[in-house]
């Protein structure tokens, strides 16, 4: 079974969020997504892989699998790990072309841009920018 494209992944996420009546439940769901992140090697937790602009520590690395970019990331904050889970679900294991062509409308559709603190929002945008930067240089 192939993974759904990035647009379908965004829509599935939006549909899942609509199951929750309030933001406390949505935050918990985001945190749960973070708990499902694959292990991130300790040797990658260096300045080279650190995302600048995040309030908490965030490290991200990208490897290739054929023509696909496979992102791995971790954070020392539960909510940020969940946001990483959201981003990886949409952007990881995609071609650079797919990533460049995928607008992050889920931020608005989910209301993340309104419900995250400014520092969390800045961090989310910094992670997103790193993903696009990798896709542009691939």
C-alpha angles and dihedrals in degrees: 000000000000122000116255116258120262094264092052090046089054091049092048089052091050090050091050092050091052089063089070121080098204144023095252089064091044091052089050090051090051090050090050090053088055091054089059095058114123116251114282114216114248090224088066092056092096137115089264092067099032117117112228117216097044120118091215126044113277127176124187133181132178129207129178127242106188104305093339126100112223114199124199123184144161140188137195090230122078097218092046091050086055092051087051087053090054093049095046091050090057103034111023121094091023132120117257087247092055091049094049090049095050115092112204094237089147088080090067097031092055093040091238091136089060101037103046122084113252091254093051090046091051089050092049090051091047090054091047091049090053090053092051091044091055091046092050092051095043 
